[in-house]
């Protein structure tokens, strides 16, 4: 069993709100977490899976059913499959505003689910459960294994790399052939989604160019952007925005696009083990994406994540900003003896950040004469990031 850091936060939110929604990709551990939390609540628990026809029939008259079970903590899984339920929940909650009544689980961003128009503002708190992050790993699992297999529990805890690869392969096929379209109630081409995912893996961490992708796929740029919206809404990809400041410099403004889970990226890139990964063309972008995802999951809540690049070549992989003020720059290097480029120094001068880092896989921490901290990822996440 993997202890998730979100556990205590969800318990706290249930004491403040009538409903708490846990969002995240399928198979990331939402149901397990919800049942663990509900088991320690003082009230009985009722679990409903909206992909189970029996549970759907129980909700033919949802207002009456939910009201009749008002003394229970009700877990509703895959809640996005019945968008009309949100408006019913609003009425049920308003009739009895006690906190901790509902735990809603969803595999799709609510903003993209057709028909979810009723607001639960003031009645619900949303939290995302990401794949298992580096700080949640059991002691027996190394960072190297986590990087290779990714954070989906079934892959991470598999008996072998081969078993992990087989699980991720099945997961990808299921998403392409069935899940993605059903999540959002739209008709998507599985063949096109599969090709798009392969192309995103090949260009992982590159600046987004919808026109180029569209030409390769034989579809329009608006269509490819829409498909990426759905992949992001299903928590499979991450668009890292460019940081804009008031400057005369010409800036790259398009986002970078990353496959969020490194195990998923490696499956799409045909990387079966760590030995193949270290000699594979994807290794640099894989390490960069892995660091970006870990920082994004573990950063303080009041920070936003960006990258910075000028047309002249100045760049930094990660910019952490509070509001419009950049606070820290983080460059990601695969080498444990990294060279800091002129473009990195120029970025620091442009952004005027006082906290600047170069993150490497495994090296002793030291500081350059210019004050840039060279450290490994674990040191960044445990020693520096919480103090930003």
C-alpha positions as CSV (number, residue, x, y, z in Angstrom):
1,X,0.0,0.0,0.0
2,X,1.3,3.5,-1.0
3,X,0.6,6.3,1.4
4,X,-0.7,9.3,-0.5
5,X,0.2,12.8,0.8
6,X,-3.3,14.0,-0.3
7,X,-4.9,11.8,2.3
8,X,-4.8,14.2,5.2
9,X,-5.7,17.2,3.0
10,X,-8.9,15.4,1.8
11,X,-9.9,14.6,5.4
12,X,-9.4,18.2,6.3
13,X,-11.5,19.4,3.4
14,X,-14.3,17.0,4.3
15,X,-14.6,18.8,7.6
16,X,-15.0,22.1,5.7
17,X,-17.2,21.3,2.6
18,X,-20.3,19.2,1.9
19,X,-18.5,17.6,-1.1
20,X,-14.9,17.0,-2.1
21,X,-14.0,16.0,-5.6
22,X,-10.8,14.0,-6.3
23,X,-9.8,14.3,-9.9
24,X,-7.1,12.4,-11.8
25,X,-6.3,10.0,-14.6
26,X,-7.9,6.6,-14.5
27,X,-6.0,3.9,-12.5
28,X,-4.2,6.5,-10.5
29,X,-5.6,5.4,-7.2
30,X,-8.6,7.7,-6.6
31,X,-11.0,4.9,-5.5
32,X,-8.5,3.3,-3.1
33,X,-7.8,6.7,-1.5
34,X,-11.5,7.6,-1.2
35,X,-12.3,4.3,0.4
36,X,-9.4,4.6,2.9
37,X,-10.6,8.1,3.9
38,X,-14.3,7.1,4.1
39,X,-13.4,4.1,6.3
40,X,-12.2,6.4,9.1
41,X,-15.2,8.7,8.9
42,X,-17.7,8.6,11.8
43,X,-20.7,7.9,9.4
44,X,-21.3,4.8,7.3
45,X,-20.1,4.7,3.7
46,X,-22.0,4.1,0.4
47,X,-20.0,3.5,-2.8
48,X,-21.5,4.0,-6.2
49,X,-19.7,3.3,-9.5
50,X,-21.4,5.1,-12.4
51,X,-19.9,2.7,-14.8
52,X,-21.7,-0.1,-13.1
53,X,-25.3,-0.5,-14.6
54,X,-26.6,-1.7,-11.2
55,X,-25.5,1.5,-9.5
56,X,-26.8,3.7,-12.4
57,X,-30.2,2.1,-11.9
58,X,-30.1,3.0,-8.2
59,X,-29.8,6.6,-9.3
60,X,-32.8,6.7,-11.6
61,X,-34.4,9.1,-9.1
62,X,-31.1,10.6,-7.8
63,X,-32.6,13.3,-5.5
64,X,-34.7,10.8,-3.6
65,X,-31.9,8.1,-3.4
66,X,-29.3,10.6,-2.2
67,X,-31.6,12.3,0.3
68,X,-32.6,8.9,1.7
69,X,-29.0,8.2,2.4
70,X,-28.2,11.6,3.8
71,X,-26.6,10.1,7.0
72,X,-23.9,8.3,4.9
73,X,-20.7,9.4,3.3
74,X,-21.5,8.7,-0.3
75,X,-18.6,8.0,-2.8
76,X,-19.6,8.5,-6.4
77,X,-17.0,7.1,-8.8
78,X,-16.6,8.3,-12.4
79,X,-19.1,11.1,-11.7
80,X,-18.5,12.8,-15.1
81,X,-20.4,10.0,-16.9
82,X,-23.7,11.5,-15.6
83,X,-23.2,15.3,-15.9
84,X,-26.9,16.0,-14.9
85,X,-26.0,14.6,-11.5
86,X,-24.2,17.9,-10.6
87,X,-27.4,19.9,-10.6
88,X,-29.1,17.3,-8.4
89,X,-26.2,17.4,-6.0
90,X,-26.6,21.1,-5.7
91,X,-30.2,20.7,-4.5
92,X,-29.4,17.8,-2.2
93,X,-26.6,19.7,-0.6
94,X,-28.6,22.9,-0.2
95,X,-31.3,20.8,1.6
96,X,-28.8,19.6,4.1
97,X,-25.5,21.6,4.3
98,X,-23.6,19.2,6.6
99,X,-20.0,18.8,5.7
100,X,-18.4,15.6,4.5
101,X,-21.4,14.1,2.8
102,X,-20.0,13.4,-0.7
103,X,-16.6,12.3,-2.2
104,X,-16.8,12.6,-5.9
105,X,-14.3,10.9,-8.1
106,X,-13.7,12.0,-11.7
107,X,-11.3,11.1,-14.5
108,X,-11.9,14.2,-16.6
109,X,-11.6,17.9,-16.0
110,X,-15.1,19.3,-15.1
111,X,-14.5,22.2,-17.5
112,X,-14.5,19.8,-20.5
113,X,-17.4,17.6,-19.6
114,X,-20.4,18.4,-21.8
115,X,-23.5,19.3,-19.8
116,X,-21.8,20.2,-16.5
117,X,-23.2,23.7,-16.3
118,X,-24.5,23.8,-12.7
119,X,-22.0,25.3,-10.3
120,X,-21.3,23.8,-6.9
121,X,-19.3,26.8,-5.9
122,X,-19.1,27.1,-2.1
123,X,-20.2,23.5,-1.7
124,X,-17.3,21.6,-3.1
125,X,-13.5,21.6,-3.0
126,X,-11.5,20.1,-6.0
127,X,-8.1,18.4,-5.6
128,X,-6.1,16.5,-8.2
129,X,-4.6,13.1,-7.4
130,X,-1.6,12.7,-9.6
131,X,0.4,9.5,-10.2
132,X,2.6,8.6,-7.3
133,X,5.3,11.2,-6.9
134,X,8.9,10.9,-5.8
135,X,8.1,11.9,-2.1
136,X,5.4,9.1,-1.9
137,X,7.6,6.2,-2.9
138,X,7.9,3.1,-0.7
139,X,11.5,2.7,0.6
140,X,12.1,-0.3,-1.7
141,X,11.5,1.7,-4.9
142,X,14.3,3.8,-6.2
143,X,14.0,7.1,-8.1
144,X,15.5,5.3,-11.2
145,X,12.7,2.7,-11.1
146,X,10.1,5.4,-10.6
147,X,11.5,7.4,-13.5
148,X,11.4,4.3,-15.8
149,X,7.9,3.0,-14.8
150,X,6.1,6.2,-13.9
151,X,3.7,6.7,-11.1
152,X,0.6,4.6,-11.9
153,X,0.5,2.2,-8.9
154,X,-0.1,-1.0,-11.0
155,X,3.0,-0.3,-13.1
156,X,5.1,1.0,-10.3
157,X,4.5,-2.0,-8.1
158,X,4.6,-4.6,-10.9
159,X,6.9,-7.7,-10.3
160,X,9.1,-6.9,-13.3
161,X,9.8,-4.2,-15.9
162,X,8.1,-6.5,-18.4
163,X,5.0,-6.8,-16.4
164,X,5.0,-3.0,-15.9
165,X,5.3,-2.5,-19.7
166,X,2.4,-4.9,-20.3
167,X,0.2,-3.0,-17.9
168,X,1.0,0.4,-19.4
169,X,0.5,-1.0,-22.9
170,X,-3.0,-2.2,-22.0
171,X,-3.8,1.1,-20.3
172,X,-2.8,3.1,-23.4
173,X,-4.9,0.8,-25.7
174,X,-7.9,1.2,-23.4
175,X,-7.6,5.0,-23.4
176,X,-7.2,5.2,-27.2
177,X,-9.9,2.7,-28.2
178,X,-12.6,3.5,-25.6
179,X,-12.0,5.7,-22.6
180,X,-11.1,9.1,-24.0
181,X,-14.2,9.7,-26.0
182,X,-16.5,8.3,-23.3
183,X,-15.0,10.6,-20.7
184,X,-16.1,13.7,-22.5
185,X,-19.2,12.4,-24.3
186,X,-17.7,13.0,-27.7
187,X,-16.8,10.9,-30.8
188,X,-13.0,10.7,-31.2
189,X,-10.9,8.8,-33.7
190,X,-8.9,6.2,-31.8
191,X,-6.5,5.9,-34.7
192,X,-5.8,9.7,-34.7
193,X,-5.5,9.8,-30.9
194,X,-3.0,6.9,-31.1
195,X,-0.9,8.7,-33.7
196,X,-1.1,12.0,-31.8
197,X,0.1,10.4,-28.6
198,X,3.1,8.8,-30.5
199,X,4.0,12.2,-32.0
200,X,3.7,13.9,-28.6
201,X,6.1,11.3,-27.2
202,X,8.5,11.8,-30.0
203,X,8.4,15.6,-29.5
204,X,8.1,15.5,-25.7
205,X,8.9,18.9,-24.1
206,X,9.0,20.7,-27.4
207,X,7.4,24.0,-28.1
208,X,3.8,23.3,-29.4
209,X,3.3,23.7,-33.1
210,X,-0.3,22.8,-33.9
211,X,0.1,23.4,-37.7
212,X,3.0,21.0,-37.9
213,X,1.1,18.3,-36.0
214,X,-2.1,18.9,-38.1
215,X,-0.2,18.4,-41.4
216,X,1.3,15.2,-40.1
217,X,-2.0,13.8,-38.9
218,X,-4.0,15.0,-41.9
219,X,-6.4,17.1,-39.8
220,X,-6.9,20.8,-39.1
221,X,-5.0,22.7,-36.4
222,X,-8.2,23.5,-34.4
223,X,-9.0,19.8,-34.4
224,X,-5.5,18.8,-33.1
225,X,-5.8,21.5,-30.5
226,X,-9.1,20.1,-29.4
227,X,-7.6,16.6,-29.1
228,X,-4.8,17.9,-27.0
229,X,-7.4,19.7,-24.8
230,X,-9.0,16.3,-24.2
231,X,-5.7,14.6,-23.4
232,X,-4.9,17.4,-21.0
233,X,-8.4,17.2,-19.5
234,X,-7.9,13.5,-18.9
235,X,-4.6,14.3,-17.0
236,X,-2.4,12.6,-19.6
237,X,-0.5,15.6,-21.0
238,X,0.7,18.9,-19.5
239,X,0.9,22.2,-21.4
240,X,3.6,24.2,-19.7
241,X,3.0,27.9,-20.5
242,X,5.7,30.4,-21.5
243,X,6.4,33.2,-19.0
244,X,5.7,36.7,-20.3
245,X,7.1,39.8,-18.8
246,X,7.0,43.4,-20.0
247,X,10.2,43.6,-22.0
248,X,11.4,44.6,-25.4
249,X,12.8,41.1,-25.9
250,X,11.1,38.8,-28.4
251,X,9.8,35.9,-26.5
252,X,8.6,32.4,-27.5
253,X,5.0,32.4,-26.4
254,X,3.7,28.9,-27.4
255,X,3.5,26.3,-24.6
256,X,5.6,23.2,-24.2
257,X,3.7,19.9,-24.2
258,X,4.8,17.0,-22.0
259,X,3.5,13.5,-21.5
260,X,2.9,13.7,-17.8
261,X,3.7,10.2,-16.7
262,X,7.2,9.0,-17.6
263,X,6.1,5.4,-17.7
264,X,3.5,6.3,-20.3
265,X,6.1,8.2,-22.3
266,X,8.5,5.2,-22.2
267,X,5.8,2.8,-23.4
268,X,4.9,5.1,-26.3
269,X,8.6,5.3,-27.1
270,X,9.2,1.5,-26.9
271,X,11.6,1.8,-23.9
272,X,11.3,-1.5,-21.9
273,X,14.0,-1.0,-19.3
274,X,16.5,1.4,-17.8
275,X,19.4,0.2,-20.0
276,X,17.5,0.9,-23.2
277,X,16.4,4.3,-21.7
278,X,19.9,5.5,-21.0
279,X,20.8,5.0,-24.7
280,X,17.5,6.1,-26.2
281,X,17.0,9.5,-28.0
282,X,14.1,10.2,-25.6
283,X,16.3,10.1,-22.5
284,X,17.0,13.8,-22.3
285,X,13.4,15.0,-22.8
286,X,12.2,12.1,-20.5
287,X,14.4,13.4,-17.6
288,X,13.3,16.9,-18.2
289,X,9.6,16.0,-18.2
290,X,10.0,13.8,-15.1
291,X,11.5,16.8,-13.2
292,X,8.8,19.2,-14.5
293,X,6.1,16.8,-13.3
294,X,7.6,16.3,-9.9
295,X,8.1,20.0,-9.3
296,X,4.5,20.7,-10.6
297,X,3.1,18.2,-8.2
298,X,5.1,19.3,-5.1
299,X,5.4,23.1,-5.5
300,X,3.7,25.4,-3.0
301,X,0.1,26.0,-3.9
302,X,0.5,29.7,-4.5
303,X,3.1,29.2,-7.2
304,X,2.6,28.8,-10.9
305,X,4.9,26.9,-13.3
306,X,6.2,28.3,-16.6
307,X,9.2,28.0,-18.9
308,X,11.2,31.0,-20.3
309,X,12.7,31.4,-23.8
310,X,13.6,34.3,-26.0
311,X,14.0,34.3,-29.8
312,X,17.7,35.1,-29.2
313,X,18.2,31.8,-27.4
314,X,18.1,32.7,-23.7
315,X,16.1,30.0,-21.8
316,X,15.3,28.3,-18.6
317,X,13.3,25.0,-18.4
318,X,11.2,26.0,-15.3
319,X,10.2,29.3,-13.9
320,X,8.3,29.4,-10.6
321,X,6.3,32.5,-10.2
322,X,4.0,33.9,-7.5
323,X,1.5,35.9,-9.5
324,X,3.4,37.9,-12.1
325,X,6.7,37.9,-10.1
326,X,9.2,35.2,-11.0
327,X,10.8,33.7,-7.9
328,X,13.1,30.9,-9.0
329,X,14.6,29.4,-12.2
330,X,15.2,25.6,-12.5
331,X,17.3,24.2,-15.4
332,X,17.2,20.5,-15.9
333,X,20.3,18.6,-17.0
334,X,20.9,14.9,-17.5
335,X,24.7,15.2,-16.8
336,X,25.9,15.2,-13.3
337,X,28.6,17.7,-14.3
338,X,26.4,20.3,-16.0
339,X,27.6,23.2,-18.1
340,X,25.6,26.4,-17.5
341,X,24.9,28.1,-20.8
342,X,25.1,31.8,-21.6
343,X,21.4,31.6,-22.3
344,X,20.8,30.4,-18.7
345,X,22.7,33.4,-17.3
346,X,20.8,35.8,-19.6
347,X,17.5,34.4,-18.5
348,X,18.4,35.0,-14.8
349,X,19.3,38.5,-15.7
350,X,16.0,39.0,-17.6
351,X,13.9,37.6,-14.8
352,X,15.9,38.9,-11.9
353,X,15.4,35.8,-9.9
354,X,17.4,35.3,-6.7
355,X,16.9,31.5,-6.4
356,X,18.4,29.7,-9.3
357,X,19.1,26.0,-9.7
358,X,20.4,23.3,-12.0
359,X,18.9,19.9,-11.3
360,X,20.8,16.7,-12.1
361,X,20.0,13.0,-11.5
362,X,22.6,12.2,-8.8
363,X,25.3,14.6,-7.7
364,X,26.5,16.3,-4.5
365,X,25.1,19.7,-3.9
366,X,27.3,22.8,-4.5
367,X,26.9,26.4,-5.4
368,X,28.6,28.2,-8.3
369,X,30.4,31.5,-7.9
370,X,27.3,33.2,-9.4
371,X,25.1,31.7,-6.7
372,X,23.4,29.0,-8.9
373,X,22.7,25.8,-6.8
374,X,23.6,22.5,-8.5
375,X,21.7,19.7,-6.8
376,X,19.9,16.5,-7.4
377,X,16.1,16.3,-7.7
378,X,15.5,14.9,-4.2
379,X,17.4,17.8,-2.6
380,X,15.4,20.3,-4.7
381,X,12.1,18.8,-3.6
382,X,12.9,18.3,0.1
383,X,15.3,21.1,1.0
384,X,14.5,24.0,-1.3
385,X,11.1,23.8,-2.8
386,X,9.1,23.9,0.5
387,X,10.9,27.1,1.4
388,X,10.1,29.1,-1.7
